[in-house]
Amino acid sequence: MPKNVAQFTGVMVTAIIVFGTDMDVFYAMPLGIMAGALATFFVALSEQLQMVRRA
């Protein structure tokens, strides 16, 4: 999974959370940003594991 898909996923999660709430925007935005960061972390971890298996 390329990094741009993980970043797109984070943006989509942020949009879903923010547009799904009215008063809790300040609570929802950090959750969406953390979801994107977590997705990027797992993508990077997966890429490193693939490189180790090739070597």
Wavefront OBJ file of the C-alpha trace (Angstrom):
o trace
v 0.000 0.000 0.000
v 1.684 3.247 -1.056
v 1.975 6.196 1.278
v -0.386 8.360 -0.749
v -3.202 5.868 -0.083
v -2.515 6.094 3.661
v -2.575 9.876 3.519
v -5.790 9.809 1.488
v -7.300 7.465 4.062
v -6.401 9.887 6.846
v -8.037 12.770 4.993
v -11.174 10.718 4.341
v -11.417 9.611 7.987
v -11.018 13.229 9.083
v -13.748 14.345 6.694
v -16.128 11.580 7.792
v -15.587 12.356 11.469
v -15.849 16.135 11.081
v -18.878 16.136 8.795
v -20.577 13.584 11.032
v -20.430 15.873 14.064
v -21.598 19.412 14.615
v -20.310 20.590 17.977
v -17.379 18.215 18.455
v -15.101 19.479 15.676
v -12.266 20.282 18.071
v -12.485 16.719 19.385
v -12.887 15.082 15.971
v -10.021 16.749 14.088
v -7.201 15.303 16.231
v -8.782 11.852 15.911
v -8.743 12.097 12.132
v -5.166 13.353 12.093
v -4.098 10.535 14.400
v -5.845 8.020 12.127
v -3.840 9.302 9.162
v -0.607 9.192 11.140
v -1.347 5.660 12.302
v -2.076 4.542 8.751
v 1.180 6.089 7.527
v 3.079 4.333 10.327
v 1.656 0.930 9.412
v 2.441 1.476 5.731
v 6.043 2.364 6.557
v 6.287 -0.675 8.830
v 4.929 -2.917 6.097
v 7.418 -1.549 3.559
v 10.318 -2.155 5.952
v 9.204 -5.738 6.566
v 9.086 -6.355 2.811
v 12.611 -4.996 2.421
v 13.866 -7.266 5.237
v 12.237 -10.326 3.673
v 13.886 -9.577 0.318
v 17.342 -9.344 1.878
l 1 2 3 4 5 6 7 8 9 10 11 12 13 14 15 16 17 18 19 20 21 22 23 24 25 26 27 28 29 30 31 32 33 34 35 36 37 38 39 40 41 42 43 44 45 46 47 48 49 50 51 52 53 54 55
